[in-house]
Amino acid sequence: MLDFNLQYVMNFIKQMERINTIHQLISAERTGSPTAFAKKIGLSRSQLYNMLDFIKDLDAPVRYCKKRESFYYESSYELILNYSLKTITCDELKEIYGGFHLRPVLLDGAMVNLQ
């Protein structure tokens, strides 16, 4: 079961790194067109817009300039992503959740169970 869950953890880390890359490219105004930007980060155009919506949900003032062919931040914006990973036992999990087993939803909708 650990290998199956490790896949989701690795996917989560990949998503965080992708969000950071998106942020860096937008900050530098080096995204290119939406199609080029999506290709640059290995996503489809619709997946890119889903990621941009997620970033906008974090109050990022993301805009697109047709003339410059780049996404940019309308005002100063800093995005700092921190995450950590710790292995816990089943008993620790029960203590944390009071006996209930809840699984958090990741960005791609996948569920994680680190038992």
Phi, psi and omega in degrees: 000329181299319179299319179297315181287328178299324177301317180290323177296316179296323177296319178300314179298318178298320179295319179296318178295322179294318177298319178297318178297316177302313179301315181298317180292321177294316180302321181275356183054047180235041183273327189079191179295164177305319180294315179294320179299312180301316180295320181300326183254008174075035178234163170282166180299318180292323176295322177301313181295328174296318178294319178296322176298320177298315180295321177296327176296341176269020179068026177282127180276064184281131177225167177234136178247115179295323182296314180275349186050056179202146167283154179205167174265126182297329175220169182305133181212132178239133178239119179240119180254125175235137175211154177221162182228129178222133177277133178233158180276168177300320179296319177296322179297316179297322179294318181295315185260012177062033179095346178270147180251099179256145179239124181289149177268129178272177184302326183268008179088358180286151179259149180236136175227108185264037177278000000 
